[in-house]
């Protein structure tokens, strides 16, 4: 395998080394790194340091924000959310005793249906989560059609906004959640962030989260450097692939989504602060930010120029997105074909609209109610934009896909 879309595709060897050394850092060093990380991510996003709360994953950021909203509005019990989403965003809603209200996508689009959002708003609506799926840009002018006076939360897990995009969000949204997981643009040991545009008191959000167990901290650091090394030997006698399988099977690394989260067993899901011992991974990831963005924009432009138009969604995406989504006839078939050519594409969001797949679904969720999302999931594959693919390889990948889908 030469092109990856999973594991730790955004990590450089120097980041792997930093993660290894982080096992041995002192508490004072970790605290200093945490303070610096808070300042630098705030500067990168173009917001005040007081507006940012670092968390362990975007899911913890959402939990903290909704917890505070629930305290302020105890009679409001519903949260509007996309029907095409990750289960980790549903669990915070359920854990707080709230009800998720699901919204279909627009037809032939990755955007949430504003018409449906307005139809589902009621006196019980506590908040609306606007998911920028795979970095698809929700049109601000269209969003202005949403009834006002309800907090809007921007789910930025699938892209990383620049200063101008943040300014646009800040003028309209109340808050935003960010993910810095191992597969994200800023790959930082599954950290995340809550940015509250309409408030500057972060202490109340931190107090709602628990301390992450030390065992989990070391598992995250281990995953960073171990998977990065294994990727280098992935195809050599299948050594890297086998070693990845072994460490995952015997739980030497933390799963991206826990069993409880998959099953929507929210009572057994906890939410954590960002541990200071992981802050160094965010600091190091920020060093490669501009390099990552420049590369992603280039690869995206190659896909847009070379893939047949019928395979592409509309071109209204934020500048730096996590994957490049396309529509194909049979996702699993083309995935096997491309893997034979050493290209690993992502099928994590294929087939099912609540991902990852589980038989457990919310009581108020019927897939027949979301035909547009189901249609997208049936034909979707995600192409890599990360550093493992070069411009020449992106062109080759386009040619292979075009030929296969002709």
N, C-alpha and C positions, 0 to 999 in steps of 0.2 A: 504494500500500500504506500502510495506517495502523497495522496491528497486526503486530508481528514476533515470531517465535519463534527466529530465527537471527541471525547476524552479531554485533552487539554490543548486544543489546536492554537490557542492564542498565547501560550507561554513560550518564552525563549529560554535557552539553557541557563542564562544568567539568573532568570527568575527561579528556575528550579534550584539552583545553588543557594539563592537567598532563602528559599523555603526550607531547605535542609538545615542551614545555619540557624534559622529561626527557632528550631527545636531547643537551642541552647541559650537563647537570649535571656537576660535578667528581667525582672519585673520593671525596674527603672528604665531600662532600654525600651521595653515594650510600651510603657506609658509615654515616653518621649515620642516614639513612632506614632502612637495613636493621636497625640496632639498635632503632629505634623500632617498626618493623613487627613485629619478633620479640616485643617487649613487649606491644604492643597486641593482636595476634592471640591471644596467650596469655591476656590479661585477658578478651578477648571470649569465648573458649572456656571460661574458668574453670579453667585448668590452670596449672601452674608453667611459667615460661619455659624451664627446663631440660628440660621434657618435649617441647618443640616443636622440630622441625627443618624449616625452610622449604626447599622443593625446587622444581625446575622441573617442575611437574605432579604429579598424584597417582601417576602411573606410576613416577616416580623415587622417590617415598616408599615405594611397595611394593617396588621393587627393593632399596632400601637395607635395609629391614626383613628381607626374605627372605634377603638376602646374609648378614646377621649370624646369622640362624637357621640357615642352612646351615653356617656355620662352627662353630656350637655342636653341631649334630646332623648330621654328614656322612653318616650312613647313612640318613637320612630323605630321600626323593626325590620325594614327592608333595604337591601343594597342591590342596585341594578348593576349587572355584570354581563359581559359577552358570553354567549352560549358556546363559542369556540374558544376555549381557554384551558389553562393548566389547572389541575386540581388543587395545587398548592394555594391558589388564590381563593378557593371556595372554603377551605378549612378555617381560616381566620373568621370568616363570616359566621359559620356554623358554631365555632367555639364560643363566640360572643352571644349565642342564642338568637342570632339574626337570621333572616330568610333571604337567600339569593334569588333575585328575579332576573331570569335569563333573556337575552336579546339576540335575535338573529342578525346575520350580516346583511348588508345591502346586496342586491342581486349582482353577481359578477364582480364582486368587490371584496376587499378584506376589511372594509370599514363597518363599524356597527351601524345599524339602521336607526337614524335619528327619529324617524317616524314611529318606530316601535318603542324607542326610549320614552318619547312623550306620551305614548298610549299607556305605558306601564307606571308612570309617575303617579303617586298618590300621596295622601296625607301621612302615610307610613314610611315614605322614602327617606332614608337617613343619608345616603350618598349614592353617587353614580361613578363607577369606575370606567374610564374610557381607555380601552386597551389598544395601543398602537401595534397591531399584530404584525410581527416580523419587520417592524419599522414603517408600516404603511401610515402615511400622514393623514390624520383626521382633519378635515377642512374646518378651520376656525369659524368661517362664515356660516357653515352648515351647523356647527355645534351651537352657534348663537341662537339657533331656533329652539334649543332645549329650554324648557321652562326654568326660570331663574330661582334663586334662593335655596338651592340644594347644592351642598358641597360636591365639586367635581374633582376626582382623583385621576391624574394621568399615570397610566401604567407604562413606564419607560423601560421595562425589562428587556425589550427586544431591540433597543437602539440606544445611542448615547447622544443627546442633543448638544448642539453648540450654543454659544452665547445668544445668538439671535433667536434660535428655537426656544431657548429657555425664557427669553423675554416674552415671546408670544404666549407661552404657557402661563407665565406668571400673571399676565393680564387677564386671564380667563379662568384658569384652574385654581383651586384652593391648595392643592398639594400634589406631590408626585412621588412615585416609588421607583427605585433603581435597583438593578441586580448586577452584581459583580461576581457571578458564578464562574466555574471553570470553563464554561463554554461561551462566555460573554466577552464583549469587546475589552472591557477592563476585567481581566481574569484575576480575581483576588480572593481565593479560598472561600468562596460562597458568601462573601460579605454583601451588604446591600445598603441602601440609604433611604431615608425619608426626608424630603424637602417640603417644608410647609411655607407656602408663599404668603399666606395671610396671617401668619403668626411668627413670633421670634422667640418663643419660650420652649426650648427643646427639652428641658429637664423633665417636664411632665410626661413626655413620651418615653424617655429612657427609663423612668421609674416603673413603667408598665411591663418591662421585659425582664427576663431572668438572666442569670450568668450562665454562659455556655460551659459545660463540663470540660475539664482539661483533656480528657481522653479524646473528645471530639476535635478539639483544637489540633492535637498532634496527628489525628487521622487526616485532617484537611491539609496540613503541611506535608505529610507523607504522600498524599495523592498528587500534590503539585509536582514534586520532584520525581516520584516513582513513575507516574504515567508519562511524564515528559521523556524520561529515559527509554521507557518501553516503546514509545512511538518511533524512536530511532531504529529499533530492532523488530518492528512489528511484523515484517514479512520475512525476516531472516529465519528460516526453518520454523516459522510461526512462533518464535520465542517470545517476542513482545506481546503478541496476541494471547498466548497461553498464560503469561505472567499476569496480564491484566485480568484475565478471567479468574485466576486463582485468588488474587487479592480481593476481588469483588465478591466471590463466592464465600470466602471465609471472613468477610466483613472487616478487612484491614483498612478499608476506606469507607467514608460515609456515603450512602446513596444520595443521589440528587433529590430523589423523592422517596420518602420513607414508606413502608408498608401501610402504616396508619394513615398517611396522607393520601395514598392511592385509594384506600377503602373509604375515605372521608370519615374516618374515625377520629373526629376532631378532639374528643375528650382525651386522647392519648398523643396529641400534638402540642408541643410547647414552642414558645417564641423567645428569642434570645437577643441580648445586647451584642454589639460587635466587640469581641474580645481583643484587648490591646495586643496580645501576642500574634494576632493575624494582621495587624495594621501595616506591618512592613511589606506584606505582599501587595497591598494597595498602593503604597508609596512606589514600589518597584514597577507596578503595572502602569502607573501614571507617566513614568519615564518613556514608555513606548507608545503613549497615547497618539501623538501626531503621526508617528510612523504607521501605526495601525489604521488610522483614519485615511491617510493618503493612499495606502494600499487598497483598502476597501472601496474607496471611491473609484479607483482605477479599474478594479476587477468588475465592479458593478457596471461601469460604463461599457466594458467589453461585452458583458452579457446582454445589455440593452441593445448594443449595436449588432450583435451577431446571432442572437437567438431569434427564431421566427416569431413574429408579432403575436400569433395565435397562442403561443406558449406562455406569454407574459401577462401579468396583471397590469393595471394602470401604473403609470410612472410617477405617481405622487407619493414618494417616499422621503423620509428624512435622510439627511446626508449620510449618516453612519449607521447602517442597520446590521443586524446580527447575521442574517442569511438572505439569500436572494430566492424568493418563492416563484415557482413556475407551475403550470398545469400540464399534465401528461395523461396519456390514455390509461396506462397500467403502471402505477408507481413501483410496485415490487419487481415487476419484470425489468424495467429500465434500471432499477437499483442493482440488480444482479449483473446486468450487462455492463454497467459502468464500473462495478467493483472488479470485474474481470479485466478491466483496463486500468486498474489501480486508482479509481476515483471513488471515494466514499461519500455518498450524498446522505442527507438526513431524512428519515421517515418518521421521526418522533411525532409529528403532527399529522400523519397520514391515516386515513380510514376513520378514526374516531374524533369526535369534536370535544370531548372532555379527555384531556391527555395528562399522564399516560393512561392506557386502557385499564379499566377495572369493571367488574360486574356491578359494583356499588355505584348508584347514582342518586342524586337528591330526589326526594319524593315528588317534587313539583317539576321534574325534568322529563319531558317527552321528546325524543329526537325528531319525531314527525312535525313538531312545532317549529323546527329550525332547518327547513329544506335548503336554504342558501348555504349555511355553514356546512351541512352534510355534503353538499355537492362540491364545495371547495376541498374539504378533507379527503374526499374520494379520489381526487386527481392531483393532489398537491405533493410536490417534492421540494426540498430546500437545498439550494446549491451553496457551497462554501464561499465565503469572502475573506477568510482568514489568511494568515501568512504562509500556510502550507501550499497554496496554489499561486503559481506565477502567471503573469500575463499571457505567455505562450501557452501554458496549460489551460488557461481559461478559454482561449480561442479553440483549442483542441476539444475541450469539453463541450463547447457549443456545437461544434461540427458533429460530434458523436451523438448528441441529443437530437439535433436537427435530422440527422440520417435515421435514427431509430424511430422518430415520431412521424416521418414522412409517409 
